[in-house]
């Protein structure tokens, strides 16, 4: 049981870090989209994310 609790704590911590990383990356992409005229491909390269991620963030900006 202690082992399972330890694994759950590890997974919870990893999920929290992953969530913060995604939010931070999305914010970086938003800033680049709003403050530059860079292409989607250039932004994806700079942020080290797939082009699809940049397109998703760009679509969310248009909705808001």
PDB file of N, H, CA, C and O in Angstrom:
ATOM      1  N   UNK A   1       0.820  -1.198   0.000  1.00  0.00           N
ATOM      2  CA  UNK A   1       0.000   0.000   0.000  1.00  0.00           C
ATOM      3  C   UNK A   1       0.866   1.265   0.000  1.00  0.00           C
ATOM      4  O   UNK A   1       0.547   2.248  -0.668  1.00  0.00           O
ATOM      5  N   UNK A   2       1.947   1.225   0.746  1.00  0.00           N
ATOM      6  H   UNK A   2       2.206   0.426   1.289  1.00  0.00           H
ATOM      7  CA  UNK A   2       2.837   2.386   0.799  1.00  0.00           C
ATOM      8  C   UNK A   2       3.439   2.645  -0.578  1.00  0.00           C
ATOM      9  O   UNK A   2       3.597   3.794  -0.991  1.00  0.00           O
ATOM     10  N   UNK A   3       3.772   1.566  -1.281  1.00  0.00           N
ATOM     11  H   UNK A   3       3.644   0.633  -0.945  1.00  0.00           H
ATOM     12  CA  UNK A   3       4.330   1.706  -2.623  1.00  0.00           C
ATOM     13  C   UNK A   3       3.319   2.365  -3.560  1.00  0.00           C
ATOM     14  O   UNK A   3       3.669   3.274  -4.313  1.00  0.00           O
ATOM     15  N   UNK A   4       2.074   1.912  -3.516  1.00  0.00           N
ATOM     16  H   UNK A   4       1.789   1.174  -2.904  1.00  0.00           H
ATOM     17  CA  UNK A   4       1.025   2.490  -4.356  1.00  0.00           C
ATOM     18  C   UNK A   4       0.800   3.962  -4.022  1.00  0.00           C
ATOM     19  O   UNK A   4       0.611   4.778  -4.923  1.00  0.00           O
ATOM     20  N   UNK A   5       0.821   4.302  -2.748  1.00  0.00           N
ATOM     21  H   UNK A   5       0.975   3.639  -2.016  1.00  0.00           H
ATOM     22  CA  UNK A   5       0.663   5.699  -2.328  1.00  0.00           C
ATOM     23  C   UNK A   5       1.833   6.536  -2.837  1.00  0.00           C
ATOM     24  O   UNK A   5       1.652   7.682  -3.249  1.00  0.00           O
ATOM     25  N   UNK A   6       3.019   5.964  -2.808  1.00  0.00           N
ATOM     26  H   UNK A   6       3.166   5.033  -2.473  1.00  0.00           H
ATOM     27  CA  UNK A   6       4.203   6.656  -3.299  1.00  0.00           C
ATOM     28  C   UNK A   6       4.088   6.907  -4.807  1.00  0.00           C
ATOM     29  O   UNK A   6       4.411   7.995  -5.286  1.00  0.00           O
ATOM     30  N   UNK A   7       3.633   5.909  -5.541  1.00  0.00           N
ATOM     31  H   UNK A   7       3.371   5.026  -5.153  1.00  0.00           H
ATOM     32  CA  UNK A   7       3.445   6.073  -6.991  1.00  0.00           C
ATOM     33  C   UNK A   7       2.400   7.136  -7.294  1.00  0.00           C
ATOM     34  O   UNK A   7       2.585   7.964  -8.186  1.00  0.00           O
ATOM     35  N   UNK A   8       1.295   7.109  -6.543  1.00  0.00           N
ATOM     36  H   UNK A   8       1.145   6.437  -5.818  1.00  0.00           H
ATOM     37  CA  UNK A   8       0.242   8.106  -6.766  1.00  0.00           C
ATOM     38  C   UNK A   8       0.769   9.507  -6.500  1.00  0.00           C
ATOM     39  O   UNK A   8       0.468  10.430  -7.257  1.00  0.00           O
ATOM     40  N   UNK A   9       1.538   9.682  -5.455  1.00  0.00           N
ATOM     41  H   UNK A   9       1.782   8.932  -4.840  1.00  0.00           H
ATOM     42  CA  UNK A   9       2.119  10.996  -5.146  1.00  0.00           C
ATOM     43  C   UNK A   9       3.058  11.439  -6.265  1.00  0.00           C
ATOM     44  O   UNK A   9       3.070  12.607  -6.653  1.00  0.00           O
ATOM     45  N   UNK A  10       3.838  10.500  -6.775  1.00  0.00           N
ATOM     46  H   UNK A  10       3.829   9.551  -6.460  1.00  0.00           H
ATOM     47  CA  UNK A  10       4.751  10.819  -7.879  1.00  0.00           C
ATOM     48  C   UNK A  10       3.966  11.248  -9.116  1.00  0.00           C
ATOM     49  O   UNK A  10       4.302  12.246  -9.752  1.00  0.00           O
ATOM     50  N   UNK A  11       2.930  10.501  -9.453  1.00  0.00           N
ATOM     51  H   UNK A  11       2.656   9.689  -8.936  1.00  0.00           H
ATOM     52  CA  UNK A  11       2.123  10.827 -10.631  1.00  0.00           C
ATOM     53  C   UNK A  11       1.409  12.162 -10.465  1.00  0.00           C
ATOM     54  O   UNK A  11       1.328  12.946 -11.410  1.00  0.00           O
ATOM     55  N   UNK A  12       0.896  12.422  -9.277  1.00  0.00           N
ATOM     56  H   UNK A  12       0.962  11.785  -8.509  1.00  0.00           H
ATOM     57  CA  UNK A  12       0.225  13.699  -9.013  1.00  0.00           C
ATOM     58  C   UNK A  12       1.194  14.871  -9.196  1.00  0.00           C
ATOM     59  O   UNK A  12       0.849  15.888  -9.797  1.00  0.00           O
ATOM     60  N   UNK A  13       2.396  14.712  -8.672  1.00  0.00           N
ATOM     61  H   UNK A  13       2.676  13.886  -8.183  1.00  0.00           H
ATOM     62  CA  UNK A  13       3.409  15.759  -8.805  1.00  0.00           C
ATOM     63  C   UNK A  13       3.780  15.955 -10.268  1.00  0.00           C
ATOM     64  O   UNK A  13       3.877  17.087 -10.741  1.00  0.00           O
ATOM     65  N   UNK A  14       3.987  14.852 -10.985  1.00  0.00           N
ATOM     66  H   UNK A  14       3.907  13.933 -10.600  1.00  0.00           H
ATOM     67  CA  UNK A  14       4.343  14.939 -12.407  1.00  0.00           C
ATOM     68  C   UNK A  14       3.226  15.610 -13.200  1.00  0.00           C
ATOM     69  O   UNK A  14       3.500  16.426 -14.081  1.00  0.00           O
ATOM     70  N   UNK A  15       1.980  15.281 -12.902  1.00  0.00           N
ATOM     71  H   UNK A  15       1.757  14.619 -12.187  1.00  0.00           H
ATOM     72  CA  UNK A  15       0.848  15.905 -13.596  1.00  0.00           C
ATOM     73  C   UNK A  15       0.796  17.398 -13.321  1.00  0.00           C
ATOM     74  O   UNK A  15       0.482  18.177 -14.221  1.00  0.00           O
ATOM     75  N   UNK A  16       1.091  17.807 -12.112  1.00  0.00           N
ATOM     76  H   UNK A  16       1.346  17.174 -11.381  1.00  0.00           H
ATOM     77  CA  UNK A  16       1.102  19.231 -11.770  1.00  0.00           C
ATOM     78  C   UNK A  16       2.188  19.956 -12.558  1.00  0.00           C
ATOM     79  O   UNK A  16       1.945  21.031 -13.105  1.00  0.00           O
ATOM     80  N   UNK A  17       3.384  19.373 -12.619  1.00  0.00           N
ATOM     81  H   UNK A  17       3.581  18.499 -12.175  1.00  0.00           H
ATOM     82  CA  UNK A  17       4.469  19.987 -13.377  1.00  0.00           C
ATOM     83  C   UNK A  17       4.130  20.060 -14.863  1.00  0.00           C
ATOM     84  O   UNK A  17       4.393  21.074 -15.510  1.00  0.00           O
ATOM     85  N   UNK A  18       3.550  18.995 -15.405  1.00  0.00           N
ATOM     86  H   UNK A  18       3.337  18.172 -14.880  1.00  0.00           H
ATOM     87  CA  UNK A  18       3.172  18.985 -16.820  1.00  0.00           C
ATOM     88  C   UNK A  18       2.134  20.054 -17.117  1.00  0.00           C
ATOM     89  O   UNK A  18       2.195  20.706 -18.160  1.00  0.00           O
ATOM     90  N   UNK A  19       1.186  20.240 -16.217  1.00  0.00           N
ATOM     91  H   UNK A  19       1.136  19.711 -15.370  1.00  0.00           H
ATOM     92  CA  UNK A  19       0.150  21.251 -16.396  1.00  0.00           C
ATOM     93  C   UNK A  19       0.739  22.653 -16.423  1.00  0.00           C
ATOM     94  O   UNK A  19       0.369  23.470 -17.265  1.00  0.00           O
ATOM     95  N   UNK A  20       1.647  22.929 -15.509  1.00  0.00           N
ATOM     96  H   UNK A  20       1.948  22.265 -14.824  1.00  0.00           H
ATOM     97  CA  UNK A  20       2.294  24.245 -15.457  1.00  0.00           C
ATOM     98  C   UNK A  20       3.117  24.465 -16.716  1.00  0.00           C
ATOM     99  O   UNK A  20       3.120  25.563 -17.272  1.00  0.00           O
ATOM    100  N   UNK A  21       3.816  23.428 -17.171  1.00  0.00           N
ATOM    101  H   UNK A  21       3.814  22.536 -16.720  1.00  0.00           H
ATOM    102  CA  UNK A  21       4.625  23.543 -18.386  1.00  0.00           C
ATOM    103  C   UNK A  21       3.744  23.858 -19.598  1.00  0.00           C
ATOM    104  O   UNK A  21       4.099  24.707 -20.416  1.00  0.00           O
ATOM    105  N   UNK A  22       2.600  23.182 -19.718  1.00  0.00           N
ATOM    106  H   UNK A  22       2.311  22.493 -19.054  1.00  0.00           H
ATOM    107  CA  UNK A  22       1.693  23.437 -20.843  1.00  0.00           C
ATOM    108  C   UNK A  22       1.156  24.867 -20.793  1.00  0.00           C
ATOM    109  O   UNK A  22       1.105  25.553 -21.814  1.00  0.00           O
ATOM    110  N   UNK A  23       0.760  25.308 -19.610  1.00  0.00           N
ATOM    111  H   UNK A  23       0.801  24.751 -18.780  1.00  0.00           H
ATOM    112  CA  UNK A  23       0.223  26.670 -19.471  1.00  0.00           C
ATOM    113  C   UNK A  23       1.281  27.716 -19.802  1.00  0.00           C
ATOM    114  O   UNK A  23       0.988  28.711 -20.464  1.00  0.00           O
ATOM    115  N   UNK A  24       2.497  27.494 -19.345  1.00  0.00           N
ATOM    116  H   UNK A  24       2.734  26.685 -18.807  1.00  0.00           H
ATOM    117  CA  UNK A  24       3.582  28.430 -19.622  1.00  0.00           C
ATOM    118  C   UNK A  24       3.900  28.455 -21.108  1.00  0.00           C
ATOM    119  O   UNK A  24       4.090  29.524 -21.687  1.00  0.00           O
ATOM    120  N   UNK A  25       3.958  27.296 -21.717  1.00  0.00           N
ATOM    121  H   UNK A  25       3.804  26.427 -21.246  1.00  0.00           H
ATOM    122  CA  UNK A  25       4.239  27.214 -23.148  1.00  0.00           C
ATOM    123  C   UNK A  25       3.132  27.892 -23.944  1.00  0.00           C
ATOM    124  O   UNK A  25       3.413  28.609 -24.904  1.00  0.00           O
ATOM    125  N   UNK A  26       1.894  27.678 -23.562  1.00  0.00           N
ATOM    126  H   UNK A  26       1.666  27.096 -22.782  1.00  0.00           H
ATOM    127  CA  UNK A  26       0.777  28.323 -24.254  1.00  0.00           C
ATOM    128  C   UNK A  26       0.880  29.840 -24.128  1.00  0.00           C
ATOM    129  O   UNK A  26       0.588  30.558 -25.084  1.00  0.00           O
ATOM    130  N   UNK A  27       1.287  30.331 -22.970  1.00  0.00           N
ATOM    131  H   UNK A  27       1.524  29.747 -22.194  1.00  0.00           H
ATOM    132  CA  UNK A  27       1.433  31.772 -22.777  1.00  0.00           C
ATOM    133  C   UNK A  27       2.553  32.331 -23.654  1.00  0.00           C
ATOM    134  O   UNK A  27       2.418  33.417 -24.217  1.00  0.00           O
ATOM    135  N   UNK A  28       3.643  31.600 -23.769  1.00  0.00           N
ATOM    136  H   UNK A  28       3.752  30.718 -23.312  1.00  0.00           H
ATOM    137  CA  UNK A  28       4.747  32.025 -24.638  1.00  0.00           C
ATOM    138  C   UNK A  28       4.271  32.099 -26.082  1.00  0.00           C
ATOM    139  O   UNK A  28       4.564  33.064 -26.788  1.00  0.00           O
ATOM    140  N   UNK A  29       3.544  31.089 -26.516  1.00  0.00           N
ATOM    141  H   UNK A  29       3.306  30.306 -25.942  1.00  0.00           H
ATOM    142  CA  UNK A  29       3.029  31.070 -27.890  1.00  0.00           C
ATOM    143  C   UNK A  29       2.064  32.231 -28.096  1.00  0.00           C
ATOM    144  O   UNK A  29       2.125  32.897 -29.130  1.00  0.00           O
ATOM    145  N   UNK A  30       1.182  32.490 -27.146  1.00  0.00           N
ATOM    146  H   UNK A  30       1.132  31.949 -26.306  1.00  0.00           H
ATOM    147  CA  UNK A  30       0.251  33.622 -27.247  1.00  0.00           C
ATOM    148  C   UNK A  30       1.013  34.932 -27.401  1.00  0.00           C
ATOM    149  O   UNK A  30       0.686  35.756 -28.254  1.00  0.00           O
ATOM    150  N   UNK A  31       2.031  35.113 -26.565  1.00  0.00           N
ATOM    151  H   UNK A  31       2.297  34.443 -25.872  1.00  0.00           H
ATOM    152  CA  UNK A  31       2.821  36.344 -26.629  1.00  0.00           C
ATOM    153  C   UNK A  31       3.486  36.499 -27.993  1.00  0.00           C
ATOM    154  O   UNK A  31       3.495  37.593 -28.558  1.00  0.00           O
ATOM    155  N   UNK A  32       4.033  35.429 -28.516  1.00  0.00           N
ATOM    156  H   UNK A  32       4.025  34.541 -28.057  1.00  0.00           H
ATOM    157  CA  UNK A  32       4.669  35.493 -29.833  1.00  0.00           C
ATOM    158  C   UNK A  32       3.645  35.782 -30.933  1.00  0.00           C
ATOM    159  O   UNK A  32       3.925  36.548 -31.855  1.00  0.00           O
ATOM    160  N   UNK A  33       2.479  35.181 -30.839  1.00  0.00           N
ATOM    161  H   UNK A  33       2.252  34.559 -30.090  1.00  0.00           H
ATOM    162  CA  UNK A  33       1.438  35.426 -31.838  1.00  0.00           C
ATOM    163  C   UNK A  33       0.973  36.886 -31.820  1.00  0.00           C
ATOM    164  O   UNK A  33       0.738  37.491 -32.866  1.00  0.00           O
ATOM    165  N   UNK A  34       0.847  37.433 -30.617  1.00  0.00           N
ATOM    166  H   UNK A  34       1.037  36.941 -29.767  1.00  0.00           H
ATOM    167  CA  UNK A  34       0.311  38.786 -30.487  1.00  0.00           C
ATOM    168  C   UNK A  34       1.354  39.878 -30.724  1.00  0.00           C
ATOM    169  O   UNK A  34       1.003  40.988 -31.125  1.00  0.00           O
ATOM    170  N   UNK A  35       2.606  39.582 -30.485  1.00  0.00           N
ATOM    171  H   UNK A  35       2.891  38.681 -30.159  1.00  0.00           H
ATOM    172  CA  UNK A  35       3.611  40.646 -30.533  1.00  0.00           C
ATOM    173  C   UNK A  35       4.580  40.567 -31.705  1.00  0.00           C
ATOM    174  O   UNK A  35       5.454  41.422 -31.846  1.00  0.00           O
ATOM    175  N   UNK A  36       4.432  39.549 -32.543  1.00  0.00           N
ATOM    176  H   UNK A  36       3.721  38.855 -32.429  1.00  0.00           H
ATOM    177  CA  UNK A  36       5.328  39.423 -33.696  1.00  0.00           C
ATOM    178  C   UNK A  36       4.522  39.113 -34.946  1.00  0.00           C
ATOM    179  O   UNK A  36       3.324  38.835 -34.893  1.00  0.00           O
ATOM    180  N   UNK A  37       5.205  39.171 -36.045  1.00  0.00           N
ATOM    181  H   UNK A  37       6.178  39.397 -36.089  1.00  0.00           H
ATOM    182  CA  UNK A  37       4.612  38.748 -37.326  1.00  0.00           C
ATOM    183  C   UNK A  37       5.240  37.440 -37.784  1.00  0.00           C
ATOM    184  O   UNK A  37       5.245  37.128 -38.975  1.00  0.00           O
ATOM    185  N   UNK A  38       5.771  36.674 -36.829  1.00  0.00           N
ATOM    186  H   UNK A  38       5.767  36.928 -35.861  1.00  0.00           H
ATOM    187  CA  UNK A  38       6.406  35.409 -37.170  1.00  0.00           C
ATOM    188  C   UNK A  38       5.374  34.436 -37.714  1.00  0.00           C
ATOM    189  O   UNK A  38       4.199  34.483 -37.352  1.00  0.00           O
ATOM    190  N   UNK A  39       5.836  33.555 -38.588  1.00  0.00           N
ATOM    191  H   UNK A  39       6.791  33.517 -38.882  1.00  0.00           H
ATOM    192  CA  UNK A  39       4.965  32.502 -39.104  1.00  0.00           C
ATOM    193  C   UNK A  39       4.676  31.493 -37.999  1.00  0.00           C
ATOM    194  O   UNK A  39       5.385  31.423 -36.996  1.00  0.00           O
ATOM    195  N   UNK A  40       3.638  30.727 -38.204  1.00  0.00           N
ATOM    196  H   UNK A  40       3.062  30.783 -39.019  1.00  0.00           H
ATOM    197  CA  UNK A  40       3.269  29.672 -37.255  1.00  0.00           C
ATOM    198  C   UNK A  40       4.436  28.696 -37.100  1.00  0.00           C
ATOM    199  O   UNK A  40       4.724  28.233 -35.997  1.00  0.00           O
ATOM    200  N   UNK A  41       5.094  28.394 -38.197  1.00  0.00           N
ATOM    201  H   UNK A  41       4.860  28.771 -39.093  1.00  0.00           H
ATOM    202  CA  UNK A  41       6.227  27.472 -38.161  1.00  0.00           C
ATOM    203  C   UNK A  41       7.377  28.041 -37.337  1.00  0.00           C
ATOM    204  O   UNK A  41       8.001  27.308 -36.571  1.00  0.00           O
ATOM    205  N   UNK A  42       7.667  29.325 -37.478  1.00  0.00           N
ATOM    206  H   UNK A  42       7.160  29.920 -38.100  1.00  0.00           H
ATOM    207  CA  UNK A  42       8.736  29.965 -36.723  1.00  0.00           C
ATOM    208  C   UNK A  42       8.411  29.963 -35.229  1.00  0.00           C
ATOM    209  O   UNK A  42       9.278  29.674 -34.404  1.00  0.00           O
ATOM    210  N   UNK A  43       7.172  30.283 -34.883  1.00  0.00           N
ATOM    211  H   UNK A  43       6.468  30.517 -35.553  1.00  0.00           H
ATOM    212  CA  UNK A  43       6.755  30.277 -33.476  1.00  0.00           C
ATOM    213  C   UNK A  43       6.866  28.873 -32.893  1.00  0.00           C
ATOM    214  O   UNK A  43       7.331  28.697 -31.767  1.00  0.00           O
ATOM    215  N   UNK A  44       6.442  27.887 -33.654  1.00  0.00           N
ATOM    216  H   UNK A  44       6.064  28.030 -34.569  1.00  0.00           H
ATOM    217  CA  UNK A  44       6.551  26.499 -33.180  1.00  0.00           C
ATOM    218  C   UNK A  44       8.012  26.141 -32.944  1.00  0.00           C
ATOM    219  O   UNK A  44       8.341  25.473 -31.964  1.00  0.00           O
ATOM    220  N   UNK A  45       8.880  26.579 -33.832  1.00  0.00           N
ATOM    221  H   UNK A  45       8.613  27.122 -34.629  1.00  0.00           H
ATOM    222  CA  UNK A  45      10.305  26.305 -33.681  1.00  0.00           C
ATOM    223  C   UNK A  45      10.877  26.996 -32.439  1.00  0.00           C
ATOM    224  O   UNK A  45      11.627  26.388 -31.675  1.00  0.00           O
ATOM    225  N   UNK A  46      10.524  28.255 -32.245  1.00  0.00           N
ATOM    226  H   UNK A  46       9.915  28.749 -32.865  1.00  0.00           H
ATOM    227  CA  UNK A  46      11.032  29.005 -31.096  1.00  0.00           C
ATOM    228  C   UNK A  46      10.528  28.441 -29.767  1.00  0.00           C
ATOM    229  O   UNK A  46      11.275  28.370 -28.791  1.00  0.00           O
ATOM    230  N   UNK A  47       9.260  28.045 -29.740  1.00  0.00           N
ATOM    231  H   UNK A  47       8.654  28.103 -30.532  1.00  0.00           H
ATOM    232  CA  UNK A  47       8.655  27.539 -28.501  1.00  0.00           C
ATOM    233  C   UNK A  47       8.892  26.035 -28.305  1.00  0.00           C
ATOM    234  O   UNK A  47       8.554  25.471 -27.264  1.00  0.00           O
ATOM    235  N   UNK A  48       9.474  25.407 -29.318  1.00  0.00           N
ATOM    236  H   UNK A  48       9.748  25.865 -30.164  1.00  0.00           H
ATOM    237  CA  UNK A  48       9.742  23.966 -29.305  1.00  0.00           C
ATOM    238  C   UNK A  48       8.446  23.175 -29.061  1.00  0.00           C
ATOM    239  O   UNK A  48       8.356  22.338 -28.162  1.00  0.00           O
ATOM    240  N   UNK A  49       7.459  23.477 -29.897  1.00  0.00           N
ATOM    241  H   UNK A  49       7.532  24.157 -30.627  1.00  0.00           H
ATOM    242  CA  UNK A  49       6.165  22.792 -29.844  1.00  0.00           C
ATOM    243  C   UNK A  49       5.755  22.438 -31.274  1.00  0.00           C
ATOM    244  O   UNK A  49       6.296  22.998 -32.227  1.00  0.00           O
ATOM    245  N   UNK A  50       4.813  21.522 -31.430  1.00  0.00           N
ATOM    246  H   UNK A  50       4.373  21.067 -30.656  1.00  0.00           H
ATOM    247  CA  UNK A  50       4.317  21.204 -32.773  1.00  0.00           C
ATOM    248  C   UNK A  50       3.513  22.374 -33.361  1.00  0.00           C
ATOM    249  O   UNK A  50       2.933  23.178 -32.631  1.00  0.00           O
ATOM    250  N   UNK A  51       3.495  22.444 -34.671  1.00  0.00           N
ATOM    251  H   UNK A  51       3.966  21.791 -35.264  1.00  0.00           H
ATOM    252  CA  UNK A  51       2.722  23.481 -35.366  1.00  0.00           C
ATOM    253  C   UNK A  51       1.253  23.397 -34.957  1.00  0.00           C
ATOM    254  O   UNK A  51       0.590  24.423 -34.807  1.00  0.00           O
ATOM    255  N   UNK A  52       0.748  22.189 -34.777  1.00  0.00           N
ATOM    256  H   UNK A  52       1.286  21.355 -34.899  1.00  0.00           H
ATOM    257  CA  UNK A  52      -0.659  22.010 -34.365  1.00  0.00           C
ATOM    258  C   UNK A  52      -0.953  22.715 -33.047  1.00  0.00           C
ATOM    259  O   UNK A  52      -2.044  23.257 -32.869  1.00  0.00           O
ATOM    260  N   UNK A  53       0.002  22.716 -32.123  1.00  0.00           N
ATOM    261  H   UNK A  53       0.888  22.275 -32.267  1.00  0.00           H
ATOM    262  CA  UNK A  53      -0.186  23.394 -30.840  1.00  0.00           C
ATOM    263  C   UNK A  53      -0.330  24.896 -31.052  1.00  0.00           C
ATOM    264  O   UNK A  53      -1.193  25.537 -30.452  1.00  0.00           O
ATOM    265  N   UNK A  54       0.524  25.454 -31.914  1.00  0.00           N
ATOM    266  H   UNK A  54       1.225  24.934 -32.402  1.00  0.00           H
ATOM    267  CA  UNK A  54       0.455  26.892 -32.203  1.00  0.00           C
ATOM    268  C   UNK A  54      -0.875  27.227 -32.862  1.00  0.00           C
ATOM    269  O   UNK A  54      -1.494  28.238 -32.529  1.00  0.00           O
ATOM    270  N   UNK A  55      -1.317  26.395 -33.788  1.00  0.00           N
ATOM    271  H   UNK A  55      -0.814  25.574 -34.059  1.00  0.00           H
ATOM    272  CA  UNK A  55      -2.601  26.637 -34.463  1.00  0.00           C
ATOM    273  C   UNK A  55      -3.761  26.581 -33.468  1.00  0.00           C
ATOM    274  O   UNK A  55      -4.712  27.355 -33.575  1.00  0.00           O
ATOM    275  N   UNK A  56      -3.682  25.670 -32.506  1.00  0.00           N
ATOM    276  H   UNK A  56      -2.910  25.041 -32.419  1.00  0.00           H
ATOM    277  CA  UNK A  56      -4.730  25.568 -31.486  1.00  0.00           C
ATOM    278  C   UNK A  56      -4.776  26.840 -30.636  1.00  0.00           C
ATOM    279  O   UNK A  56      -5.852  27.375 -30.369  1.00  0.00           O
ATOM    280  N   UNK A  57      -3.606  27.320 -30.214  1.00  0.00           N
ATOM    281  H   UNK A  57      -2.732  26.886 -30.430  1.00  0.00           H
ATOM    282  CA  UNK A  57      -3.548  28.541 -29.405  1.00  0.00           C
ATOM    283  C   UNK A  57      -4.057  29.727 -30.225  1.00  0.00           C
ATOM    284  O   UNK A  57      -4.780  30.581 -29.713  1.00  0.00           O
ATOM    285  N   UNK A  58      -3.676  29.768 -31.488  1.00  0.00           N
ATOM    286  H   UNK A  58      -3.088  29.073 -31.904  1.00  0.00           H
ATOM    287  CA  UNK A  58      -4.116  30.850 -32.373  1.00  0.00           C
ATOM    288  C   UNK A  58      -5.638  30.843 -32.522  1.00  0.00           C
ATOM    289  O   UNK A  58      -6.265  31.902 -32.508  1.00  0.00           O
ATOM    290  N   UNK A  59      -6.225  29.677 -32.663  1.00  0.00           N
ATOM    291  H   UNK A  59      -5.716  28.817 -32.675  1.00  0.00           H
ATOM    292  CA  UNK A  59      -7.680  29.562 -32.770  1.00  0.00           C
ATOM    293  C   UNK A  59      -8.356  30.016 -31.490  1.00  0.00           C
ATOM    294  O   UNK A  59      -9.400  30.666 -31.539  1.00  0.00           O
ATOM    295  N   UNK A  60      -7.773  29.681 -30.336  1.00  0.00           N
ATOM    296  H   UNK A  60      -6.925  29.153 -30.296  1.00  0.00           H
ATOM    297  CA  UNK A  60      -8.347  30.109 -29.057  1.00  0.00           C
ATOM    298  C   UNK A  60      -8.297  31.626 -28.912  1.00  0.00           C
ATOM    299  O   UNK A  60      -9.202  32.223 -28.329  1.00  0.00           O
ATOM    300  N   UNK A  61      -7.248  32.251 -29.438  1.00  0.00           N
ATOM    301  H   UNK A  61      -6.513  31.766 -29.911  1.00  0.00           H
ATOM    302  CA  UNK A  61      -7.155  33.708 -29.375  1.00  0.00           C
ATOM    303  C   UNK A  61      -8.255  34.373 -30.201  1.00  0.00           C
ATOM    304  O   UNK A  61      -8.785  35.415 -29.815  1.00  0.00           O
ATOM    305  N   UNK A  62      -8.594  33.766 -31.338  1.00  0.00           N
ATOM    306  H   UNK A  62      -8.163  32.920 -31.652  1.00  0.00           H
ATOM    307  CA  UNK A  62      -9.630  34.335 -32.201  1.00  0.00           C
ATOM    308  C   UNK A  62     -11.009  34.230 -31.566  1.00  0.00           C
ATOM    309  O   UNK A  62     -11.873  35.069 -31.819  1.00  0.00           O
ATOM    310  N   UNK A  63     -11.220  33.218 -30.751  1.00  0.00           N
ATOM    311  H   UNK A  63     -10.518  32.537 -30.546  1.00  0.00           H
ATOM    312  CA  UNK A  63     -12.507  33.003 -30.086  1.00  0.00           C
ATOM    313  C   UNK A  63     -12.723  34.046 -29.001  1.00  0.00           C
ATOM    314  O   UNK A  63     -13.840  34.526 -28.810  1.00  0.00           O
ATOM    315  N   UNK A  64     -11.662  34.395 -28.295  1.00  0.00           N
ATOM    316  H   UNK A  64     -10.754  34.005 -28.450  1.00  0.00           H
ATOM    317  CA  UNK A  64     -11.773  35.316 -27.156  1.00  0.00           C
ATOM    318  C   UNK A  64     -11.956  36.730 -27.580  1.00  0.00           C
ATOM    319  O   UNK A  64     -12.064  37.619 -26.735  1.00  0.00           O
TER     320      UNK A  64
END
